[in-house]
Amino acid sequence: MGLARLMVILQILVLAASGLAYFIWPQELANVSGALLMTPAAVTDVRAWYGGLQLGLAAFLGLALSSPALLRAALTLQVLLLSALVLARLGGLWLDGGAQQTFNLTALLLEGVAAGLSFWALRGLNRA
């Protein structure tokens, strides 16, 4: 259960830090990926989706540390969400021409590694 808990804790830290940062500085962080938030509605949407959703996921993962059944569910959620991000980024890079998209290529690498490690941790839990 050590790797499983470690993967969940690492994801909690990433989601909480990222969610809080996007909630506090939505325009600055959107600019990192090249996005421009042109209206107050766009800023609020980024605060909600990139800030609030990530903070909510971090809260669920934190709760999941209290129960073996929830820990399995949390790792399953991590694998599914991170894999979906990887597939969506690959699709976007293919559709939008990704050779020069350093931000998305870096995110793809990090999300792919996290998905793989989370899957490995989940398999370890299922064997136990």
N, C-alpha and C positions, 0 to 999 in steps of 0.2 A: 504494500500500500504506500510505500515511501515515494516512488516515482509518481504515482497518481496524485498524491497530495501536493507534491512539488509542482507538477504541471498546473494544477488548479490554482495554487498560490501564485505562481508566476503570471498566470492569465489574469488573476484578480488584480495584481499590481499594474499590469499593462492596461487593463480596461479602466481601472479607477483613475490612474494618472492621465490617460488619454481622454477619458470622459470628462474629468474635471477641467483639463486644459481646454477642450473644445467648448465646454460650457462657459468658461471665463473669457477665453480669447478666440471666439469662432472665426473672426475675419483673418486674424494672423495665421491661424492653423490652416484655414482653407487656402490661403495664399501659398502655403508650402507645396501643395499639390497643383497649383496653378489655377485654382478656382477663384472666382471673384463673386463676392456676395453683394449684389447691387441694391437690394431693398431690405428694409427691416424684416419683412416676412421671410426672406432667405436666411437672414441671421438667426431668427427664431427657429427656423426649421433645422439649421445645423446644430443649434444648441440642443434641440430635442433629440434628433436622430444620432448625432455623433457624441453628444454629451450625455443626455438623459438615458438613452438606450444602453450605452456602455456602462454607465454607473449602475443601472438596474441589473445588467448581466453580472457585473462584479458583485453586487449584493447577493444575487442568487448563488453564485459560486462560493461566496463566503458562508452562506447558510449551508451549502452542500458539504462543507468540511465537517459538519456535526453528525453526519449519518452515512454509513457505508452505501446504502441504497441511493441516497442523493449524490454521493460522490460518483457513483457509476453514471447516473443521469447527467451530472455536470460534465464528465469527460465525454459522454456521447454528444452532448450539446456542443462542446468545444470542437470535436471532430467534425460534426456536421456544419457548423457555422464557419470554421476556418477553411474547410474544403470548399464550401460555397463561395467564399471570398476568393480562393485560389482560382476556381473555375471561372468566376465572373471577371477577374483580372485578366486571365488568359484570353477570354473572349474579347474583352475590351482592348487588350494589346493587339490582338489579331485584327479586329475591326478598325481600330483607330491608328494603327501603325505604331508599334511600341518600341522600336529600336532606340529611340532617344528619350524614353520616359524613365529617367533614373528613379524618380519617386516610386512609380508603380512597379518597376523591376525589383527595387529593394523591398517594398512591401510584399511582393509576390514571394520572394525568397524567405522572408521572416514568417509569413503566414504558412507557407508550405512546410517549413521546418517545424513550426508549432503544431500544425495539423498532424504531421508524421509522429512527433513525440507524444502527442495526446493519444493518437491511435495505439501506439506501442504501450503506453501506460494503461489504456483501457483493456487491451488484450491481456496484459499482466493481471489486471483485476479479475477478468473473466476466467482465467486459469486458476486463480486462488480459491 
